[in-house]
């Protein structure tokens, strides 16, 4: 019989780890205290991954070193959301060089062609070639100061020695237990005694620790070549997957020029194609035409505008966005003020658009995670990683501890620039972002949330800039989601309803919306982690919708 263990709350873990390293400044409006520090700061979706990054900063590492350490550690402690079997995107601002750049480590399709009409959510066929190891190693090599072995050390320790399962992780394991049951290797990780791990249990992945040690010793080749690559290829071949050793050996992370724009005098720097940074910039370009501050944060008028804006931004998601190595993506045009203004011209503030339904429901889930880092020199990193669905394809590779993504599903039903092709990277909406003001760093932020990522990011940016909120206050503020307009009586706007005044919902209904209300803050609306730099101080925020934690010193 499974024995229940005593559970230490995340808040207590955070306080024990901090040990007085940071000062706290509690605002009455926030559930979680805003963290204030002066030297360096890490914000991630789990306290142990934040701690890993903080240790690297304290050891003399820069923001990139710390972000890479945080990302590897987070792949261990949030195995449902990310890991070395997944992918991501990193945006970097280097203060000394006054440089912004981004590294694309999106997964890509196997070079082996297929006639599959639909990609399964579960199983080997849905897995794309992972990019995480290559992307993090490239960021470290190009812009870090430490060795791969140094930044991997915290992740290796967590995988080998284990950590206490939180209620959030326990809930995700329980919810995905049926999906995991056909895969013995995944079951051995999340249900070692045959029953799903519960809150308070200890989660270990010694096979992953062994794989991470190979990477620490051999670099990316420890993953993309040799024993691990052979194990992945053999498991694929035996189970109907497409990835082979050549696919792994040929994978490369790519440095790309970020998507850039402005909003009310702030510079917005986000991840470019094939991901969603341009959608954020385009949305802000449209919102900039309106005085939303005067309308009030809770006004139905503002939420109506946002639903109209997001529908128009996502108009380009399937028809224009794609892998820039395969198709021409006109990023400059897509992020221009003129293009956004032309799109916004049809918006009516007092009436819903009768039909703007080109956006389809995407197969992406909210199993994504974000990390933000600022170091003592003012360098900023925004990094977002994902497996696509919770636990990706629900496949772990035997003997490696690697849980594989199910990113191939992001080709489902798509045509044109976002259609499937062998070797191609699929679209996603992730948008790690840094914000500058007058040439100085202002913020780093990002969120998971699938199709809610861009609406959530736009709301956080406007909370910070239009409403003057602090980072924690901006993160905890109630959110909305709507990108699919079918006209009055047919369009649903989703709200963290109990956090909005009843009048807001009534006024939206009067405009013709159906309102779906969530009870308080909900994981569905993302999990933002962010940091503001202001007057020589750092102000960090972590999302109570996840197990987020901010540490600084």
C-alpha positions in Angstrom: 0.0 0.0 0.0 1.3 3.5 -0.9 2.2 5.5 2.2 1.5 9.2 2.2 4.3 11.5 3.2 4.1 14.8 4.9 3.9 17.7 2.4 6.0 20.8 2.7 4.3 23.7 1.0 5.9 25.6 -1.8 5.8 28.8 0.1 7.7 27.2 3.0 10.2 25.6 0.7 10.8 29.1 -0.9 11.3 30.7 2.4 13.7 28.0 3.6 15.7 28.2 0.4 15.9 32.0 0.5 17.3 32.0 4.0 16.9 35.8 4.1 18.7 36.4 0.8 16.0 38.8 -0.5 14.0 41.6 0.9 10.2 41.4 0.5 7.9 44.3 -0.3 4.3 43.2 0.1 1.6 45.1 -1.8 -1.9 44.8 -0.4 -3.2 43.8 -3.9 -1.0 40.8 -4.3 -1.4 37.2 -3.0 2.3 36.5 -3.3 4.9 39.0 -2.1 6.8 40.9 -4.7 10.5 40.1 -4.4 12.9 43.0 -4.4 16.7 42.7 -4.7 19.6 44.7 -6.1 22.1 42.4 -7.6 20.5 39.5 -9.5 17.2 37.7 -9.9 15.7 34.6 -11.3 12.0 34.0 -11.8 10.8 30.5 -12.8 7.8 28.2 -12.5 9.3 26.1 -9.7 11.3 27.2 -6.6 14.0 24.6 -7.1 14.8 25.7 -10.7 14.8 29.4 -9.5 17.3 28.3 -6.8 19.5 26.6 -9.4 19.7 29.8 -11.4 20.4 31.9 -8.3 23.2 29.6 -7.3 24.9 30.2 -10.7 24.5 34.0 -10.3 26.0 34.0 -6.9 28.9 31.8 -8.2 29.7 34.6 -10.7 27.8 33.5 -13.7 26.0 35.9 -16.0 22.3 35.9 -16.9 22.8 33.4 -19.7 24.6 31.0 -17.5 21.9 31.3 -14.9 19.1 31.0 -17.5 20.6 27.8 -18.9 21.0 26.3 -15.4 17.5 27.2 -14.6 16.2 25.7 -17.8 18.0 22.4 -17.4 16.8 22.2 -13.7 13.3 23.1 -14.6 13.2 20.3 -17.1 13.7 18.0 -14.1 11.3 19.5 -11.7 8.6 20.4 -14.2 8.8 17.3 -16.3 5.2 17.7 -17.5 6.0 21.1 -19.1 9.5 20.9 -20.5 12.8 19.1 -20.6 15.6 17.8 -22.9 13.1 15.9 -25.0 11.4 19.2 -25.9 12.2 22.6 -27.3 12.2 26.4 -26.7 13.2 29.9 -27.6 15.5 32.3 -25.8 15.7 36.1 -26.1 18.8 37.8 -24.8 19.7 41.4 -24.0 23.4 42.1 -23.4 23.8 45.5 -21.7 27.6 45.9 -22.2 27.2 45.3 -25.9 23.8 47.0 -26.2 22.8 43.9 -28.2 19.5 41.9 -28.5 19.4 38.5 -30.0 17.4 35.3 -30.0 18.1 31.6 -30.3 15.6 29.3 -32.0 15.7 25.8 -30.6 12.3 24.7 -31.8 11.9 21.1 -32.5 11.5 20.1 -36.1 10.1 17.2 -38.2 12.1 14.2 -39.1 13.7 14.3 -42.5 12.0 11.0 -43.1 8.8 11.8 -45.1 5.4 10.4 -44.1 1.9 10.4 -45.5 0.3 10.7 -42.0 -2.9 12.7 -42.4 -3.1 13.5 -38.7 -0.5 13.5 -36.0 -1.5 11.7 -32.8 -1.3 13.5 -29.4 0.1 10.3 -27.8 2.8 8.0 -29.0 6.1 8.0 -30.9 4.7 9.3 -34.3 3.8 12.7 -32.6 7.4 13.4 -31.5 9.5 15.9 -33.3 13.3 16.1 -33.1 14.1 17.8 -29.7 16.0 21.1 -29.7 16.5 21.9 -26.0 20.0 20.6 -25.5 21.3 22.2 -28.7 19.7 25.5 -27.9 20.8 25.8 -24.3 24.3 24.7 -25.3 24.5 27.3 -28.1 23.3 30.1 -25.8 25.9 29.1 -23.2 28.7 28.8 -25.8 28.0 32.2 -27.5 27.0 34.3 -24.5 27.7 32.5 -21.3 30.8 32.4 -19.2 30.6 29.0 -17.5 31.0 25.4 -18.7 28.1 23.1 -19.6 29.2 20.8 -16.7 28.9 23.7 -14.2 25.4 24.8 -15.2 24.1 21.2 -15.5 25.2 20.3 -11.9 22.0 21.5 -10.2 19.8 19.6 -12.7 21.9 16.4 -12.3 21.6 16.6 -8.5 17.8 17.1 -8.6 17.3 14.2 -11.1 19.5 11.8 -9.0 18.5 12.8 -5.4 14.9 13.7 -6.2 12.6 16.4 -5.0 9.2 16.7 -3.2 6.2 16.5 -5.6 4.0 19.6 -5.4 0.2 19.5 -5.6 0.5 21.0 -9.1 2.7 18.3 -10.4 0.7 15.6 -8.6 -2.5 16.9 -10.2 -0.9 16.8 -13.7 0.4 13.3 -13.1 -3.0 12.2 -12.0 -4.8 13.9 -15.0 -2.4 12.3 -17.5 -2.0 8.9 -15.8 -4.2 7.1 -18.4 -2.2 8.6 -21.2 1.0 7.4 -19.6 -0.1 3.8 -18.9 0.8 2.3 -22.3 4.5 3.5 -21.9 6.4 1.5 -19.4 9.4 3.9 -19.3 7.2 6.9 -18.5 5.3 4.9 -15.9 8.6 4.0 -14.2 9.2 7.7 -13.8 5.8 9.1 -12.7 4.4 5.9 -11.0 7.4 3.8 -9.9 5.2 1.8 -7.5 2.4 1.4 -10.0 0.3 4.3 -8.6 0.7 8.0 -9.6 3.1 10.0 -7.4 1.2 12.2 -5.0 2.0 15.5 -3.3 4.7 14.9 -0.7 6.2 11.9 -2.5 9.8 12.1 -3.8 10.2 12.3 -7.6 13.5 10.8 -9.0 14.8 10.2 -12.5 18.2 8.5 -12.2 18.2 7.6 -15.9 17.9 11.3 -16.7 20.7 12.1 -14.4 22.9 9.7 -16.3 21.9 11.3 -19.6 22.6 14.8 -18.3 26.1 13.6 -17.1 26.8 12.5 -20.7 25.8 15.9 -21.9 28.0 17.6 -19.3 31.0 15.5 -20.3 30.5 15.4 -24.1 28.5 18.5 -24.9 25.4 18.3 -27.2 27.0 15.2 -28.9 26.2 13.4 -25.6 22.5 13.7 -26.6 22.5 14.0 -30.4 25.1 11.3 -31.1 26.2 8.1 -29.3 24.3 6.0 -26.8 21.4 8.4 -26.2 20.8 9.0 -29.9 20.9 5.3 -30.6 18.4 4.6 -27.8 16.0 7.3 -29.1 16.3 6.0 -32.7 15.8 2.4 -31.6 12.7 3.2 -29.5 11.3 5.2 -32.5 11.9 2.4 -34.9 10.3 -0.2 -32.6 7.2 1.9 -32.0 6.3 3.6 -35.3 8.1 6.9 -34.8 10.1 8.8 -37.5 13.2 10.1 -35.7 16.4 8.3 -36.6 20.1 8.9 -35.7 20.6 11.1 -38.8 17.7 13.4 -37.7 19.4 13.9 -34.3 22.9 14.3 -35.6 21.7 17.0 -38.1 19.8 19.1 -35.6 21.0 22.7 -35.1 19.8 25.6 -33.0 19.7 28.8 -35.0 20.4 32.4 -33.8 17.9 34.8 -35.3 17.2 38.5 -35.3 14.4 39.1 -32.8 11.0 40.5 -33.6 10.9 44.2 -32.5 8.4 46.9 -32.1 7.4 49.8 -29.8 4.5 50.5 -27.4 3.9 53.9 -25.9 7.7 54.7 -26.0 8.9 51.3 -24.9 10.8 48.9 -27.1 9.4 45.4 -27.3 11.9 42.7 -28.2 10.4 39.2 -28.7 11.0 35.8 -30.3 10.6 35.8 -34.1 9.3 33.2 -36.6 8.4 30.5 -36.4 7.0 31.5 -33.0 4.6 34.2 -31.8 6.5 37.4 -30.9 5.2 39.2 -33.9 1.6 38.5 -32.7 2.3 40.3 -29.4 3.9 43.3 -31.2 1.0 43.5 -33.7 -1.5 43.3 -30.9 0.2 46.1 -29.0 0.4 48.2 -32.2 -3.4 48.0 -32.5 -4.1 48.6 -28.8 -1.8 51.7 -28.9 -4.5 53.6 -30.8 -6.8 53.6 -27.8 -6.6 55.2 -24.4 -7.3 52.1 -22.4 -6.1 53.7 -19.2 -9.0 56.1 -19.3 -11.4 53.3 -19.9 -10.4 51.5 -16.7 -8.8 48.2 -16.1 -12.1 46.3 -15.5 -14.1 47.9 -18.2 -16.0 45.7 -20.7 -15.0 48.3 -23.3 -11.3 47.4 -22.9 -12.0 43.6 -22.8 -14.1 43.9 -26.0 -11.2 45.8 -27.7 -8.8 43.1 -26.7 -11.0 40.4 -28.1 -11.2 42.2 -31.4 -7.5 42.9 -31.5 -6.4 39.3 -30.7 -8.7 37.9 -33.4 -7.1 40.1 -36.0 -3.6 39.4 -34.8 -4.1 35.6 -35.1 -5.4 36.1 -38.6 -1.8 35.7 -39.7 -0.9 32.8 -37.5 -1.7 30.0 -40.0 -1.6 31.9 -43.3 1.7 33.8 -43.0 3.8 32.5 -40.1 6.1 29.5 -40.8 9.7 28.2 -40.6 11.8 31.0 -42.1 14.1 28.3 -43.5 11.3 27.1 -45.6 9.0 30.1 -46.3 9.4 33.9 -46.5 8.0 35.4 -43.4 7.8 39.2 -43.7 8.5 40.1 -40.1 9.2 43.8 -40.7 5.8 44.2 -42.3 4.0 42.1 -39.8 5.3 44.2 -36.9 4.8 47.6 -38.6 2.4 50.2 -37.3 0.8 50.7 -40.7 -0.1 47.1 -41.1 -1.6 46.9 -37.6 -3.5 50.1 -38.1 -5.0 48.8 -41.3 -6.2 45.7 -39.4 -7.6 47.8 -36.6 -9.6 50.0 -38.9 -12.6 47.6 -38.9 -12.8 47.5 -35.1 -15.9 49.1 -33.6 -15.7 50.0 -29.9 -19.4 49.8 -29.3 -20.2 46.7 -31.3 -18.8 43.2 -31.9 -17.5 42.3 -35.3 -20.1 40.0 -36.8 -17.7 37.4 -38.2 -13.9 37.2 -37.8 -13.5 33.5 -37.6 -10.3 32.6 -39.4 -8.6 31.5 -36.2 -9.1 27.8 -35.5 -8.6 26.0 -32.2 -5.0 25.0 -32.0 -3.8 21.6 -30.8 -1.3 23.1 -28.4 -1.8 22.7 -24.7 -0.7 24.9 -21.9 2.2 22.6 -21.0 4.9 25.2 -21.4 7.0 27.1 -18.9 8.9 30.3 -18.7 12.0 31.7 -17.0 13.3 35.3 -16.6 16.8 36.3 -15.4 18.6 39.5 -14.7 22.2 39.7 -13.6 24.4 42.2 -11.7 25.5 43.8 -15.0 22.0 44.4 -16.2 21.9 41.6 -18.8 18.4 40.2 -19.4 17.2 36.8 -20.5 13.7 35.6 -21.4 13.4 31.9 -22.0 10.4 29.7 -22.8 10.4 25.9 -23.1 7.7 23.4 -23.9 6.8 19.8 -24.6 3.5 21.0 -26.2 1.0 18.8 -24.3 1.5 17.8 -20.6 4.1 15.1 -20.7 4.4 15.7 -24.4 3.7 12.5 -26.4 3.4 10.5 -23.1 6.6 8.6 -24.2 9.8 8.2 -22.3 12.8 6.6 -24.0 13.9 3.5 -22.0 17.2 3.9 -20.2 17.5 7.7 -20.8 14.9 9.3 -18.6 14.0 11.5 -21.6 10.3 12.4 -22.0 9.6 13.3 -25.6 7.5 16.2 -27.0 4.4 15.8 -29.2 5.1 18.9 -31.3 4.2 17.3 -34.6 0.6 17.9 -33.7 1.1 21.6 -34.4 1.0 20.7 -38.1 -2.5 19.3 -37.7 -5.0 20.7 -40.2 -2.7 23.5 -41.2 -2.1 24.6 -44.7 0.1 27.1 -46.6 3.2 28.4 -44.7 2.5 26.4 -41.6 1.9 23.0 -43.4 4.0 20.0 -42.6 7.2 19.3 -44.5 10.1 16.9 -43.7 12.7 18.7 -41.6 10.5 21.8 -41.0 9.9 23.5 -37.7 6.3 23.9 -36.7 4.7 27.1 -35.5 3.9 27.9 -31.9 2.7 31.0 -30.0 5.5 31.1 -27.4 6.9 34.7 -27.0 9.7 35.2 -24.5 10.1 39.0 -24.4 12.3 41.7 -23.1 11.2 45.4 -22.8 13.5 48.4 -23.0 12.9 52.1 -22.3 15.2 54.8 -23.6 17.9 52.3 -24.3 17.8 50.8 -20.8 16.4 47.5 -19.7 12.9 47.6 -18.2 11.5 44.1 -18.0 11.8 40.4 -19.0 8.8 38.2 -19.1 7.0 35.3 -20.7 4.3 32.7 -20.1 2.9 29.3 -21.1 -0.7 28.9 -22.2 -0.9 27.8 -25.8 -3.3 30.1 -27.7 -3.6 32.2 -24.5 0.1 33.1 -24.5 -0.3 36.2 -26.7 -3.4 37.6 -25.0 -1.9 37.0 -21.6 1.4 38.7 -22.6 -0.4 41.7 -24.1 -2.4 42.0 -20.9 0.7 41.9 -18.7 2.5 44.5 -20.9 -0.5 46.9 -20.7 -0.8 46.3 -17.0 2.8 47.4 -16.6 2.8 50.3 -19.0 -0.7 51.6 -19.1 -1.8 50.9 -15.6 1.5 51.4 -13.9 1.3 48.1 -12.0 4.3 46.4 -10.4 5.3 43.0 -11.8 3.6 40.9 -9.2 0.5 43.0 -9.3 0.4 42.8 -13.1 0.8 39.0 -13.0 -1.9 38.5 -10.4 -4.4 40.8 -12.1 -7.4 38.9 -13.6 -7.2 37.8 -17.3 -9.4 37.3 -20.3 -9.2 35.3 -23.5 -11.0 35.5 -26.8 -9.6 35.3 -30.3 -12.5 33.8 -32.2 -15.3 36.2 -33.2 -18.5 34.8 -34.6 -20.8 37.6 -33.9 -23.3 38.5 -31.1 -24.7 35.6 -29.3 -22.1 33.2 -30.8 -18.8 34.5 -29.4 -17.6 33.4 -26.0 -15.2 35.5 -24.0 -13.4 33.7 -21.1 -12.7 35.5 -17.9 -11.2 34.8 -14.5 -14.7 35.9 -13.7 -14.8 36.0 -9.9 -11.9 38.5 -10.0 -13.8 40.9 -12.1 -16.8 43.1 -11.0 -20.1 41.6 -11.8 -20.8 44.7 -14.0 -18.0 43.7 -16.3 -19.7 40.4 -17.2 -23.1 42.1 -17.5 -21.7 44.8 -19.9 -20.0 42.1 -22.0 -23.2 40.2 -22.3 -25.0 43.4 -23.3 -22.4 43.7 -26.2 -23.5 40.3 -27.3 -20.8 38.1 -25.7 -21.4 34.8 -24.0 -19.3 34.8 -20.9 -17.5 31.7 -19.6 -16.3 32.4 -16.0 -13.5 30.7 -14.2 -13.4 30.6 -10.4 -10.4 32.8 -9.5 -6.9 32.5 -11.0 -6.7 29.5 -13.3 -3.8 27.6 -14.8 -5.6 27.8 -18.1 -4.6 31.5 -18.4 -0.9 30.8 -18.2 1.9 31.1 -15.7 3.8 34.4 -16.1 7.3 34.8 -14.6 8.8 38.3 -14.9 11.3 40.8 -13.6 11.3 44.7 -13.7 14.5 46.7 -13.4 13.9 50.2 -12.0 16.1 52.8 -10.3 18.9 50.2 -9.7 16.6 47.7 -8.1 15.0 44.4 -9.4 11.3 43.6 -8.8 10.3 40.0 -9.5 6.9 38.4 -9.9 5.8 34.8 -10.0 2.4 33.5 -11.0 0.3 31.9 -8.3 -1.4 30.0 -11.1 1.7 27.8 -11.2 4.3 26.9 -8.6 6.3 30.0 -9.6 9.1 31.4 -7.4 11.3 34.4 -7.6 14.7 34.5 -5.9 17.1 37.5 -5.8 20.1 38.7 -3.9 
